[in-house]
Amino acid sequence: MILSKIFKNTLLLLAACLVLSACATKKEVTTSTDIQGQMQSDVYTGTDTVEYLADGVPDRVFFATNESILTTASRETLRAQAAWLRKNSSINIVLEGHADERGTREYNLALGERRANSAKDYLMTYGISSDRISVLSYGKERPVDGGSSPLAWSKNRRSVTVKAN
């Protein structure tokens, strides 16, 4: 009787350990470079959707899924924008925040605003006055790529710098 109870408890303990160890296993997500080096991780790195704020100064930066943290490439682009804006002090800009199609309208509007504000904060650290920068979120309403694929989504997760009228 006691041996049976110990055996049952041992089996339960082993089963619990197996279940818990399965939950703790982290699935390794590997994302290769798709379509001529246009994606790294889940961030778009190509140039076919990029326009230019000025000669050699890209107009947009890209973000990872559900993120508003600037990537290294995004910071480089924003530094170039800040340098151009310092030379052109009469120009005001609008930072448009965008998201991919996944998520609710409300969530994506808020995410787009966080992305645009992240770009704004970075430009301000490089001496651009907040008075010259407006923020506007379109959420998922203005996709640059209407597809439903990881590449299309990565192109749509962006902040675009445009000259204010």
DSSP file (Angstrom, degrees, kcal/mol; ACC not computed):
  #  RESIDUE AA STRUCTURE BP1 BP2  ACC     N-H-->O    O-->H-N    N-H-->O    O-->H-N    TCO  KAPPA ALPHA  PHI   PSI    X-CA   Y-CA   Z-CA
    1    1 A M     >        0   0    0      0, 0.0     4,-2.1     0, 0.0     5,-0.1   0.000 360.0 360.0 360.0 -51.2    0.0    0.0    0.0
    2    2 A I  H  >  +     0   0    0      1,-0.2     4,-2.4     2,-0.2     5,-0.2   0.901 360.0  51.8 -64.7 -40.3    2.7    2.5    1.0
    3    3 A L  H  > S+     0   0    0      1,-0.2     4,-2.3     2,-0.2    -1,-0.2   0.883 109.3  50.3 -63.4 -39.2    4.9    1.3   -2.0
    4    4 A S  H  > S+     0   0    0      2,-0.2     4,-2.4     1,-0.2    -1,-0.2   0.896 110.3  49.5 -65.0 -41.3    1.9    1.9   -4.3
    5    5 A K  H  X S+     0   0    0     -4,-2.1     4,-2.4     2,-0.2    -2,-0.2   0.903 111.9  47.7 -65.9 -41.8    1.4    5.4   -2.9
    6    6 A I  H  X S+     0   0    0     -4,-2.4     4,-2.4     2,-0.2    -2,-0.2   0.901 111.7  51.2 -63.4 -42.1    5.1    6.3   -3.4
    7    7 A F  H  X S+     0   0    0     -4,-2.3     4,-2.3     2,-0.2    -2,-0.2   0.922 111.4  47.1 -63.0 -44.5    5.0    4.9   -6.9
    8    8 A K  H  X S+     0   0    0     -4,-2.4     4,-2.5     1,-0.2    -2,-0.2   0.921 112.7  49.0 -63.1 -44.6    1.9    6.9   -7.8
    9    9 A N  H  X S+     0   0    0     -4,-2.4     4,-2.4     1,-0.2    -1,-0.2   0.889 110.9  50.6 -63.5 -38.5    3.4   10.1   -6.3
   10   10 A T  H  X S+     0   0    0     -4,-2.4     4,-2.5     2,-0.2    -1,-0.2   0.909 110.8  48.8 -64.2 -43.1    6.7    9.5   -8.2
   11   11 A L  H  X S+     0   0    0     -4,-2.3     4,-2.6     2,-0.2    -2,-0.2   0.909 111.6  49.3 -64.2 -41.6    4.8    9.1  -11.5
   12   12 A L  H  X S+     0   0    0     -4,-2.5     4,-2.5     2,-0.2    -2,-0.2   0.912 111.3  49.6 -62.7 -42.2    2.8   12.2  -10.8
   13   13 A L  H  X S+     0   0    0     -4,-2.4     4,-2.4     2,-0.2    -2,-0.2   0.912 111.6  48.2 -63.1 -43.6    6.0   14.1  -10.1
   14   14 A L  H  X S+     0   0    0     -4,-2.5     4,-2.3     2,-0.2    -2,-0.2   0.908 111.7  49.8 -63.6 -42.1    7.6   12.8  -13.3
   15   15 A A  H  X S+     0   0    0     -4,-2.6     4,-2.4     2,-0.2    -2,-0.2   0.920 110.8  49.4 -63.2 -43.1    4.6   13.8  -15.3
   16   16 A A  H  X S+     0   0    0     -4,-2.5     4,-2.8     1,-0.2     5,-0.2   0.910 110.3  51.1 -62.2 -41.9    4.5   17.3  -13.8
   17   17 A C  H  X S+     0   0    0     -4,-2.4     4,-2.5     1,-0.2    -1,-0.2   0.910 110.5  48.9 -61.7 -42.2    8.3   17.7  -14.6
   18   18 A L  H  X S+     0   0    0     -4,-2.3     4,-1.9     2,-0.2    -2,-0.2   0.918 112.7  47.3 -64.1 -43.6    7.7   16.6  -18.2
   19   19 A V  H  X S+     0   0    0     -4,-2.4     4,-1.7     1,-0.2    -2,-0.2   0.938 114.8  46.0 -63.2 -46.5    4.8   19.0  -18.6
   20   20 A L  H  X S+     0   0    0     -4,-2.8     4,-1.6     1,-0.2    -2,-0.2   0.877 111.2  51.5 -66.2 -37.5    6.7   21.9  -17.1
   21   21 A S  H  X S+     0   0    0     -4,-2.5     4,-0.6    -5,-0.2    -1,-0.2   0.857 107.8  53.0 -69.5 -31.9    9.9   21.2  -19.1
   22   22 A A  H >< S+     0   0    0     -4,-1.9     3,-0.5     1,-0.2    -1,-0.2   0.880 109.0  49.8 -67.0 -37.1    7.8   21.2  -22.3
   23   23 A C  H 3< S+     0   0    0     -4,-1.7    -2,-0.2     1,-0.2    -1,-0.2   0.818 108.2  53.6 -68.9 -30.7    6.4   24.6  -21.4
   24   24 A A  H 3< S+     0   0    0     -4,-1.6     2,-0.4    -5,-0.1    -1,-0.2   0.602  81.0 109.7 -82.4 -11.3    9.8   26.0  -20.7
   25   25 A T    <<  -     0   0    0     -4,-0.6     2,-0.6    -3,-0.5    -3,-0.0  -0.513  62.8-144.7 -70.1 124.2   11.2   25.0  -24.1
   26   26 A K        -     0   0    0     -2,-0.4     2,-0.4     3,-0.0    -2,-0.1  -0.792  10.2-132.5 -93.5 125.1   11.8   28.1  -26.1
   27   27 A K        -     0   0    0     -2,-0.6     2,-0.6     1,-0.1    -1,-0.0  -0.635  21.0-129.4 -75.8 126.8   11.1   27.7  -29.8
   28   28 A E        -     0   0    0     -2,-0.4     2,-0.7     1,-0.0    -1,-0.1  -0.681  19.0-152.9 -80.2 119.1   14.0   29.2  -31.8
   29   29 A V        -     0   0    0     -2,-0.6     2,-0.5     2,-0.0    -1,-0.0  -0.836  13.2-173.7 -96.2 118.0   12.7   31.5  -34.4
   30   30 A T        -     0   0    0     -2,-0.7     2,-0.6    11,-0.0    -2,-0.0  -0.952   4.7-172.7-113.9 128.2   15.0   31.8  -37.4
   31   31 A T        -     0   0    0     -2,-0.5    10,-0.5     3,-0.0     2,-0.1  -0.971  10.9-155.8-120.5 118.3   14.2   34.3  -40.0
   32   32 A S        -     0   0    0     -2,-0.6     2,-0.7     1,-0.1    -2,-0.0  -0.321  35.5 -84.0 -85.0 172.9   16.3   34.2  -43.1
   33   33 A T        -     0   0    0     -2,-0.1     2,-0.3     7,-0.1     3,-0.2  -0.703  53.1-157.0 -78.6 119.3   17.0   37.0  -45.4
   34   34 A D     >> -     0   0    0     -2,-0.7     4,-2.3     5,-0.3     5,-0.5  -0.663  54.3  -2.0 -98.1 151.9   14.1   37.0  -47.9
   35   35 A I  T >45S-     0   0    0     -2,-0.3     3,-0.6     1,-0.2    -1,-0.2   0.840 133.3 -29.2  38.0  80.2   13.9   38.4  -51.3
   36   36 A Q  T 345S-     0   0    0      1,-0.2    -1,-0.2    -3,-0.2    -2,-0.1   0.865 119.3 -53.7  55.0  46.1   17.3   40.0  -52.0
   37   37 A G  T 345S+     0   0    0     -4,-0.1    -1,-0.2     1,-0.1    -2,-0.2   0.786  95.3 135.7  69.5  28.9   18.2   40.9  -48.5
   38   38 A Q  T <<5 +     0   0    0     -4,-2.3     7,-3.3    -3,-0.6     8,-1.0   0.531  61.4  49.4 -90.9  -4.5   15.0   42.9  -47.7
   39   39 A M  E   < +A   44   0A   0     -5,-0.5     2,-0.4     5,-0.3    -5,-0.3  -0.997  51.6 179.8-135.8 136.0   14.3   41.4  -44.3
   40   40 A Q  E >  S-A   43   0A   0      3,-2.3     3,-2.6    -2,-0.4     2,-0.3  -0.998  79.2 -31.1-127.2 128.2   16.5   40.9  -41.2
   41   41 A S  T 3  S-     0   0    0    -10,-0.5   -11,-0.0    -2,-0.4    23,-0.0  -0.518 125.4 -40.5  57.7-123.4   14.8   39.3  -38.3
   42   42 A D  T 3  S+     0   0    0     -2,-0.3     2,-0.5    -3,-0.1    -1,-0.3   0.028 116.4 104.7-118.9  27.8   11.2   40.7  -38.9
   43   43 A V  E <  S-A   40   0A   0     -3,-2.6    -3,-2.3    21,-0.1     2,-0.2  -0.924  72.8-120.5-112.6 130.6   12.3   44.2  -39.9
   44   44 A Y  E     +A   39   0A   0    110,-0.6    -5,-0.3    -2,-0.5    18,-0.2  -0.461  32.4 171.6 -66.6 132.8   12.3   45.4  -43.5
   45   45 A T        +     0   0    0     -7,-3.3    -6,-0.2    -2,-0.2    -1,-0.1   0.303  42.0 103.2-125.5   5.8   15.7   46.5  -44.8
   46   46 A G        -     0   0    0     -8,-1.0    -9,-0.1     1,-0.1    -8,-0.1  -0.090  62.0-139.3 -81.7-174.7   15.1   47.0  -48.5
   47   47 A T  S >  S+     0   0    0      2,-0.1     3,-0.8     1,-0.1    -1,-0.1   0.375  71.7 101.1-127.4   1.8   14.7   50.2  -50.4
   48   48 A D  T 3  S+     0   0    0      1,-0.3    -1,-0.1     3,-0.0    -2,-0.0   0.721  94.1  37.9 -68.7 -17.5   11.8   49.6  -52.9
   49   49 A T  T 3  S+     0   0    0      2,-0.1     2,-0.3    11,-0.0    -1,-0.3   0.504  96.0 103.4-103.3  -6.4    9.3   51.5  -50.7
   50   50 A V    <   -     0   0    0     -3,-0.8     2,-0.2    10,-0.0    -3,-0.0  -0.595  45.9-177.0 -83.5 132.7   11.6   54.2  -49.4
   51   51 A E        -     0   0    0     -2,-0.3     8,-1.9     6,-0.0     2,-0.5  -0.469  29.3-103.4-107.3-171.5   11.4   57.7  -50.9
   52   52 A Y  E     -B   58   0B   0      6,-0.2     3,-0.1    -2,-0.2    -2,-0.0  -0.966  14.8-162.8-127.9 130.3   13.7   60.5  -50.0
   53   53 A L  E    S-     0   0B   0      4,-2.3     2,-0.3    -2,-0.5    -1,-0.1   0.873  90.0 -13.5 -67.0 -39.4   13.2   63.5  -47.7
   54   54 A A  E >  S-B   57   0B   0      3,-1.1     3,-2.5    -3,-0.1     2,-0.3  -0.896 107.7 -49.0-151.1 174.6   16.2   65.1  -49.4
   55   55 A D  T 3  S-     0   0    0      1,-0.3    -2,-0.0    -2,-0.3    -3,-0.0  -0.341 128.7  -5.8 -55.9 113.9   19.0   63.9  -51.7
   56   56 A G  T 3  S+     0   0    0     -2,-0.3    -1,-0.3     1,-0.2    24,-0.0   0.500 107.4 112.5  79.6   4.3   20.4   60.8  -50.0
   57   57 A V  E <   -B   54   0B   0     -3,-2.5    -4,-2.3    23,-0.0    -3,-1.1  -0.902  63.4-138.1-113.2 104.4   18.2   61.1  -46.9
   58   58 A P  E     -B   52   0B   0      0, 0.0    -6,-0.2     0, 0.0    23,-0.1  -0.214   2.7-143.4 -59.7 150.2   15.6   58.3  -46.6
   59   59 A D  S    S+     0   0    0     -8,-1.9   102,-3.8    -6,-0.1     2,-0.3   0.519  71.8  49.7 -93.9  -6.3   12.1   59.4  -45.5
   60   60 A R  E     -C  160   0C   0     -9,-0.3     2,-0.3   100,-0.2   100,-0.2  -0.954  53.4-159.4-141.1 155.2   11.2   56.3  -43.4
   61   61 A V  E     -C  159   0C   0     98,-2.2    98,-2.1    -2,-0.3     2,-0.3  -0.923  21.0-136.5-126.1 154.4   12.3   54.0  -40.7
   62   62 A F  E     -C  158   0C   0     -2,-0.3     9,-0.5    96,-0.2     2,-0.3  -0.786  12.0-156.3-118.3 155.8   11.0   50.5  -39.9
   63   63 A F        -     0   0    0     94,-2.1   -19,-0.3    91,-0.3    94,-0.2  -0.875  20.5-109.9-129.4 156.4   10.1   48.7  -36.8
   64   64 A A    >   -     0   0    0      5,-0.4     3,-1.8    -2,-0.3   -21,-0.1  -0.334  62.1 -64.0 -75.6 167.0    9.8   45.1  -35.5
   65   65 A T  T 3  S-     0   0    0      1,-0.3    -1,-0.2    -2,-0.1     3,-0.1  -0.286 119.5  -5.5 -56.6 130.7    6.4   43.5  -34.8
   66   66 A N  T 3  S+     0   0    0      1,-0.2     2,-0.3    -3,-0.1    -1,-0.3   0.717 111.1 120.9  57.1  25.5    4.5   45.3  -32.0
   67   67 A E    <   -     0   0    0     -3,-1.8    -1,-0.2     1,-0.1    48,-0.1  -0.861  44.9-178.5-120.5 152.0    7.6   47.5  -31.3
   68   68 A S        +     0   0    0     -2,-0.3     2,-0.4    -3,-0.1    -1,-0.1   0.139  52.9 117.9-126.0  14.0    8.3   51.2  -31.2
   69   69 A I        -     0   0    0     -5,-0.1    -5,-0.4     1,-0.1     2,-0.2  -0.682  68.8-117.4 -83.8 133.3   11.9   50.8  -30.4
   70   70 A L        -     0   0    0     -2,-0.4     2,-0.1    -7,-0.1    -7,-0.1  -0.482  23.4-138.5 -73.8 137.3   14.3   52.2  -33.0
   71   71 A T     >  -     0   0    0     -9,-0.5     4,-2.3    -2,-0.2     5,-0.2  -0.363  30.0-101.8 -82.2 170.7   16.6   49.8  -34.8
   72   72 A T  H  > S+     0   0    0      1,-0.2     4,-2.0     2,-0.2     5,-0.1   0.917 125.5  49.6 -59.5 -44.2   20.3   50.6  -35.5
   73   73 A A  H  > S+     0   0    0      1,-0.2     4,-2.1     2,-0.2    -1,-0.2   0.882 109.4  52.3 -63.5 -38.0   19.3   51.3  -39.2
   74   74 A S  H  > S+     0   0    0      1,-0.2     4,-2.6     2,-0.2    -1,-0.2   0.907 107.8  50.7 -64.8 -41.7   16.5   53.5  -38.1
   75   75 A R  H  X S+     0   0    0     -4,-2.3     4,-2.2     2,-0.2    -1,-0.2   0.891 108.9  51.9 -64.0 -38.8   18.7   55.6  -35.8
   76   76 A E  H  X S+     0   0    0     -4,-2.0     4,-1.8     2,-0.2    -1,-0.2   0.927 111.0  47.6 -62.1 -44.6   21.2   56.0  -38.7
   77   77 A T  H  X S+     0   0    0     -4,-2.1     4,-2.2     1,-0.2    -2,-0.2   0.920 112.1  49.2 -62.1 -44.4   18.4   57.3  -41.0
   78   78 A L  H  X S+     0   0    0     -4,-2.6     4,-2.7     1,-0.2    -1,-0.2   0.839 107.0  55.3 -67.6 -32.5   17.1   59.6  -38.3
   79   79 A R  H  X S+     0   0    0     -4,-2.2     4,-2.3     2,-0.2    -1,-0.2   0.908 109.0  48.2 -63.9 -40.2   20.6   61.0  -37.7
   80   80 A A  H  X S+     0   0    0     -4,-1.8     4,-2.0     2,-0.2    -2,-0.2   0.900 111.8  49.5 -65.6 -40.1   20.8   61.8  -41.4
   81   81 A Q  H  X S+     0   0    0     -4,-2.2     4,-2.8     2,-0.2    -2,-0.2   0.916 110.2  50.9 -63.4 -42.4   17.3   63.5  -41.2
   82   82 A A  H  X S+     0   0    0     -4,-2.7     4,-2.4     2,-0.2    -2,-0.2   0.911 108.9  50.9 -62.5 -42.7   18.4   65.5  -38.2
   83   83 A A  H  X S+     0   0    0     -4,-2.3     4,-1.4     1,-0.2    -1,-0.2   0.916 113.0  45.9 -61.4 -42.6   21.5   66.8  -40.0
   84   84 A W  H  X S+     0   0    0     -4,-2.0     4,-1.2     1,-0.2    -2,-0.2   0.909 111.9  51.3 -66.7 -41.3   19.4   67.8  -43.0
   85   85 A L  H  < S+     0   0    0     -4,-2.8     6,-0.2     1,-0.2    -2,-0.2   0.849 105.8  55.2 -66.4 -33.6   16.8   69.5  -40.8
   86   86 A R  H  < S+     0   0    0     -4,-2.4     3,-0.4     1,-0.2    -1,-0.2   0.876 109.8  46.8 -64.9 -35.8   19.5   71.5  -39.0
   87   87 A K  H  < S+     0   0    0     -4,-1.4     2,-0.4     1,-0.3    -1,-0.2   0.719 116.5  46.1 -75.8 -21.1   20.7   72.8  -42.3
   88   88 A N    ><  +     0   0    0     -4,-1.2     3,-1.8     1,-0.1    -1,-0.3  -0.600  68.3 164.0-121.3  68.1   17.1   73.6  -43.3
   89   89 A S  T 3   +     0   0    0     -3,-0.4    -1,-0.1    -2,-0.4    -2,-0.1   0.581  67.9  63.6 -69.5 -10.9   15.8   75.3  -40.2
   90   90 A S  T 3  S+     0   0    0     -3,-0.1     2,-0.5     2,-0.0    -1,-0.3   0.551  84.6  93.7 -88.4  -6.4   12.7   76.8  -41.9
   91   91 A I    <   -     0   0    0     -3,-1.8     2,-0.3    -6,-0.2    -3,-0.1  -0.750  57.0-163.6 -94.4 129.2   11.2   73.4  -42.7
   92   92 A N        -     0   0    0     -2,-0.5    72,-2.7    72,-0.3     2,-0.3  -0.764  12.1-154.6-101.8 154.8    8.7   71.7  -40.4
   93   93 A I  E     -eD 133 163C   0     39,-3.0    41,-2.2    -2,-0.3     2,-0.4  -0.863  14.1-142.5-129.7 161.9    7.9   68.0  -40.6
   94   94 A V  E     -eD 134 162C   0     68,-2.9    68,-2.5    -2,-0.3     2,-0.7  -0.995  14.4-149.2-119.9 128.9    5.2   65.5  -39.9
   95   95 A L  E     -eD 135 161C   0     39,-3.3    41,-2.5    -2,-0.4     2,-0.6  -0.894  14.4-158.2 -98.6 114.5    6.1   62.1  -38.6
   96   96 A E  E     -eD 136 160C   0     64,-3.1    64,-2.5    -2,-0.7     2,-0.4  -0.836   3.9-151.9 -97.7 121.4    3.5   59.6  -39.8
   97   97 A G  E     -eD 137 159C   0     39,-2.8    41,-3.0    -2,-0.6    42,-0.8  -0.765  17.5-178.8 -95.0 137.6    3.2   56.4  -37.7
   98   98 A H  E     -e  139   0C   0     60,-2.7    60,-0.4    -2,-0.4     2,-0.3  -0.912  10.7-167.6-134.4 158.5    2.0   53.2  -39.4
   99   99 A A        -     0   0    0     40,-2.9    43,-0.1    -2,-0.3    58,-0.1  -0.880  29.5 -99.5-136.1 168.1    1.4   49.6  -38.5
  100  100 A D        -     0   0    0     -2,-0.3    53,-0.1     2,-0.1    -1,-0.0  -0.266  46.4 -93.3 -82.4-179.9    0.7   46.4  -40.3
  101  101 A E  S    S+     0   0    0     -2,-0.1     2,-0.2    38,-0.0    39,-0.1   0.630  94.6  97.1 -72.7 -14.8   -2.8   44.9  -40.8
  102  102 A R  S    S+     0   0    0      6,-0.0    -2,-0.1     3,-0.0     2,-0.1  -0.490  70.7  33.3 -78.9 146.4   -2.7   42.7  -37.8
  103  103 A G  S    S-     0   0    0     -2,-0.2    37,-0.0     4,-0.1    -4,-0.0  -0.170  97.2 -54.9  96.9 166.0   -4.4   43.9  -34.6
  104  104 A T     >  -     0   0    0      1,-0.1     4,-2.4    -2,-0.1     5,-0.2  -0.281  47.9-111.7 -75.8 164.3   -7.3   46.1  -34.0
  105  105 A R  H  > S+     0   0    0      1,-0.2     4,-2.1     2,-0.2    35,-0.2   0.923 118.6  48.5 -59.5 -45.4   -7.8   49.6  -35.4
  106  106 A E  H  > S+     0   0    0      2,-0.2     4,-2.1     1,-0.2    -1,-0.2   0.914 111.1  49.4 -64.0 -44.6   -7.4   51.2  -32.0
  107  107 A Y  H  > S+     0   0    0      1,-0.2     4,-2.5     2,-0.2    -1,-0.2   0.926 112.8  47.2 -60.9 -44.9   -4.3   49.2  -31.1
  108  108 A N  H  X S+     0   0    0     -4,-2.4     4,-2.7     2,-0.2    31,-0.3   0.829 108.5  54.3 -70.9 -32.0   -2.6   50.0  -34.4
  109  109 A L  H  X S+     0   0    0     -4,-2.1     4,-1.9    -5,-0.2    30,-0.3   0.927 112.4  44.7 -63.5 -43.3   -3.4   53.7  -34.1
  110  110 A A  H  X S+     0   0    0     -4,-2.1     4,-2.2     2,-0.2    -2,-0.2   0.902 113.9  49.6 -66.5 -40.4   -1.8   53.8  -30.7
  111  111 A L  H  X S+     0   0    0     -4,-2.5     4,-2.4     2,-0.2    -2,-0.2   0.913 109.5  51.4 -65.4 -43.1    1.2   51.8  -32.0
  112  112 A G  H  X S+     0   0    0     -4,-2.7     4,-2.3     1,-0.2    -1,-0.2   0.886 110.1  50.2 -59.9 -39.1    1.6   54.1  -35.0
  113  113 A E  H  X S+     0   0    0     -4,-1.9     4,-2.6     2,-0.2    -2,-0.2   0.905 109.3  50.6 -66.7 -41.1    1.6   57.1  -32.6
  114  114 A R  H  X S+     0   0    0     -4,-2.2     4,-2.0     2,-0.2    -2,-0.2   0.900 111.0  49.9 -62.9 -39.2    4.3   55.4  -30.4
  115  115 A R  H  X S+     0   0    0     -4,-2.4     4,-2.0     2,-0.2    -2,-0.2   0.934 112.1  46.1 -65.0 -46.3    6.4   54.8  -33.4
  116  116 A A  H  X S+     0   0    0     -4,-2.3     4,-2.5     1,-0.2    -2,-0.2   0.907 113.4  50.0 -63.5 -41.0    6.2   58.4  -34.7
  117  117 A N  H  X S+     0   0    0     -4,-2.6     4,-2.9     2,-0.2    -1,-0.2   0.841 106.5  55.7 -67.1 -32.3    6.9   59.7  -31.2
  118  118 A S  H  X S+     0   0    0     -4,-2.0     4,-1.8     2,-0.2    -1,-0.2   0.923 110.5  44.9 -63.6 -43.6    9.9   57.4  -30.9
  119  119 A A  H  X S+     0   0    0     -4,-2.0     4,-2.5     2,-0.2    -2,-0.2   0.903 113.1  51.6 -65.3 -41.4   11.3   59.0  -34.1
  120  120 A K  H  X S+     0   0    0     -4,-2.5     4,-2.5     1,-0.2    -2,-0.2   0.941 108.6  50.2 -60.5 -48.5   10.4   62.5  -32.8
  121  121 A D  H  X S+     0   0    0     -4,-2.9     4,-1.4     1,-0.2    -1,-0.2   0.887 111.1  49.6 -58.8 -39.2   12.2   61.9  -29.5
  122  122 A Y  H  X S+     0   0    0     -4,-1.8     4,-0.6     2,-0.2     3,-0.2   0.921 110.1  49.5 -67.8 -43.3   15.3   60.7  -31.4
  123  123 A L  H ><>S+     0   0    0     -4,-2.5     5,-1.7     1,-0.2     3,-1.1   0.889 107.8  55.6 -61.4 -38.0   15.3   63.8  -33.7
  124  124 A M  H ><5S+     0   0    0     -4,-2.5     3,-1.7     1,-0.3    -1,-0.2   0.839  98.9  60.1 -65.2 -32.4   14.9   66.0  -30.7
  125  125 A T  H 3<5S+     0   0    0     -4,-1.4    -1,-0.3     1,-0.3    -2,-0.2   0.714 102.6  55.2 -67.8 -17.0   18.1   64.5  -29.1
  126  126 A Y  T <<5S-     0   0    0     -3,-1.1    -1,-0.3    -4,-0.6    -2,-0.2   0.075 131.3 -91.0-102.8  22.6   19.9   65.7  -32.2
  127  127 A G  T < 5S+     0   0    0     -3,-1.7     2,-0.6     1,-0.3    -3,-0.2   0.558  78.3 140.0  90.2   9.0   18.8   69.3  -31.7
  128  128 A I      < -     0   0    0     -5,-1.7    -1,-0.3    -8,-0.1    -2,-0.1  -0.780  53.7-121.8 -88.8 124.2   15.5   69.5  -33.7
  129  129 A S    >   -     0   0    0     -2,-0.6     3,-1.5     1,-0.1     4,-0.3  -0.326   7.4-131.7 -65.7 141.3   12.9   71.5  -31.9
  130  130 A S  G >  S+     0   0    0      1,-0.3     3,-1.2     2,-0.2    -1,-0.1   0.747 105.3  70.2 -64.5 -22.5    9.7   69.8  -31.0
  131  131 A D  G 3  S+     0   0    0      1,-0.2    -1,-0.3     3,-0.0    -2,-0.0   0.735  97.4  51.1 -65.4 -21.8    7.9   72.9  -32.4
  132  132 A R  G <  S+     0   0    0     -3,-1.5   -39,-3.0   -40,-0.1     2,-0.5   0.485 101.7  73.9 -92.0  -4.3    9.0   71.8  -35.9
  133  133 A I  E <   -e   93   0C   0     -3,-1.2     2,-0.3    -4,-0.3   -39,-0.2  -0.945  55.1-175.0-122.0 123.6    7.7   68.3  -35.5
  134  134 A S  E     -e   94   0C   0    -41,-2.2   -39,-3.3    -2,-0.5     2,-0.4  -0.849  15.5-143.9-108.3 151.9    4.1   67.1  -35.7
  135  135 A V  E     +e   95   0C   0     -2,-0.3     2,-0.3   -41,-0.2   -39,-0.2  -0.954  20.7 172.0-119.2 135.7    3.0   63.5  -35.0
  136  136 A L  E     -e   96   0C   0    -41,-2.5   -39,-2.8    -2,-0.4     2,-0.5  -0.993  16.3-152.3-142.7 132.0    0.2   61.7  -36.8
  137  137 A S  E     +e   97   0C   0     -2,-0.3   -39,-0.2   -41,-0.2   -28,-0.1  -0.911  18.6 173.9-110.0 133.0   -0.8   58.1  -36.7
  138  138 A Y  E >   -     0   0C   0    -41,-3.0     3,-2.4    -2,-0.5   -40,-0.2   0.435  25.4-165.0-105.7  -5.8   -2.5   56.2  -39.5
  139  139 A G  E 3   -e   98   0C   0    -42,-0.8   -40,-2.9   -31,-0.3     3,-0.3  -0.355  68.3 -25.9  57.1-127.4   -2.3   52.8  -37.8
  140  140 A K  T 3  S+     0   0    0    -42,-0.2    -1,-0.3   -35,-0.2   -42,-0.1   0.283 115.2  99.0 -99.4  10.7   -3.0   50.2  -40.4
  141  141 A E  S <  S+     0   0    0     -3,-2.4    -1,-0.2     1,-0.2    -2,-0.1   0.706  83.9  40.4 -75.3 -21.8   -5.1   52.5  -42.6
  142  142 A R  S    S-     0   0    0     -3,-0.3    -1,-0.2    -4,-0.2     2,-0.1  -0.586  74.3-178.3-128.9  71.9   -2.4   53.4  -45.2
  143  143 A P        -     0   0    0      0, 0.0     3,-0.2     0, 0.0    13,-0.1  -0.423  23.5-154.1 -70.3 144.1   -0.4   50.3  -46.0
  144  144 A V  S    S+     0   0    0      1,-0.3     2,-0.4     8,-0.2    12,-0.1   0.715  93.5  34.0 -84.6 -23.6    2.5   50.7  -48.5
  145  145 A D        -     0   0    0      7,-0.2    -1,-0.3     2,-0.1    11,-0.1  -0.973  69.7-161.5-132.9 116.6    2.1   47.0  -49.3
  146  146 A G        +     0   0    0     -2,-0.4    -1,-0.1    -3,-0.2     7,-0.0   0.388  54.5 115.0 -80.5   3.9   -1.4   45.5  -49.3
  147  147 A G        -     0   0    0      1,-0.1     2,-0.3     2,-0.0    -2,-0.1  -0.171  66.1-133.0 -71.4 167.4   -0.1   41.9  -49.0
  148  148 A S        +     0   0    0      4,-0.1    -1,-0.1   -47,-0.0    -2,-0.1  -0.566  68.0 102.3-118.7  65.0   -0.7   39.5  -46.1
  149  149 A S  S  > S-     0   0    0     -2,-0.3     4,-2.9     1,-0.1     5,-0.2  -0.917  85.0-101.6-139.5 163.2    2.9   38.2  -45.7
  150  150 A P  H  > S+     0   0    0      0, 0.0     4,-2.2     0, 0.0     5,-0.1   0.875 122.5  50.5 -56.2 -37.7    5.8   38.8  -43.4
  151  151 A L  H  > S+     0   0    0      2,-0.2     4,-1.6     1,-0.2     5,-0.1   0.933 111.7  46.5 -67.0 -44.9    7.5   40.9  -46.0
  152  152 A A  H  > S+     0   0    0      1,-0.2     4,-1.4     2,-0.2    -7,-0.2   0.931 113.0  49.9 -62.1 -45.3    4.4   43.0  -46.6
  153  153 A W  H  X S+     0   0    0     -4,-2.9     4,-1.1     1,-0.2     3,-0.3   0.903 108.1  53.3 -60.3 -41.1    3.8   43.5  -42.9
  154  154 A S  H  < S+     0   0    0     -4,-2.2  -110,-0.6    -5,-0.2   -91,-0.3   0.829 106.7  52.3 -67.5 -29.9    7.5   44.5  -42.3
  155  155 A K  H  < S+     0   0    0     -4,-1.6    -1,-0.2    -3,-0.2    -2,-0.2   0.810 109.1  51.1 -70.6 -29.4    7.2   47.2  -45.0
  156  156 A N  H  < S+     0   0    0     -4,-1.4     2,-1.4    -3,-0.3    -2,-0.2   0.657  86.7  85.9 -85.3 -16.7    4.1   48.6  -43.3
  157  157 A R  S  < S+     0   0    0     -4,-1.1   -94,-2.1    -3,-0.2     2,-0.3  -0.686  75.4 114.0 -85.1  91.4    5.6   48.9  -39.8
  158  158 A R  E     -C   62   0C   0     -2,-1.4   -60,-2.7   -60,-0.4     2,-0.4  -0.937  62.7-132.3-153.8 167.0    7.1   52.3  -40.3
  159  159 A S  E     -CD  61  97C   0    -98,-2.1   -98,-2.2    -2,-0.3     2,-0.5  -0.998  27.7-158.4-126.3 129.7    7.4   56.0  -39.5
  160  160 A V  E     -CD  60  96C   0    -64,-2.5   -64,-3.1    -2,-0.4     2,-0.6  -0.924   6.7-146.3-114.4 131.2    7.5   58.3  -42.5
  161  161 A T  E     + D   0  95C   0   -102,-3.8     2,-0.3    -2,-0.5   -66,-0.2  -0.856  25.6 173.1 -97.5 120.4    8.9   61.8  -42.3
  162  162 A V  E     - D   0  94C   0    -68,-2.5   -68,-2.9    -2,-0.6     2,-0.3  -0.925  37.4-102.7-125.7 152.4    7.2   64.3  -44.6
  163  163 A K  E     - D   0  93C   0     -2,-0.3   -70,-0.3   -70,-0.2     2,-0.1  -0.548  40.2-122.0 -71.0 134.0    7.5   68.0  -45.0
  164  164 A A              0   0    0    -72,-2.7   -72,-0.3    -2,-0.3    -1,-0.1  -0.470 360.0 360.0 -74.7 148.3    4.6   69.9  -43.4
  165  165 A N              0   0    0     -2,-0.1    -1,-0.1   -72,-0.0   -72,-0.1   0.465 360.0 360.0 -80.2 360.0    2.5   72.1  -45.6
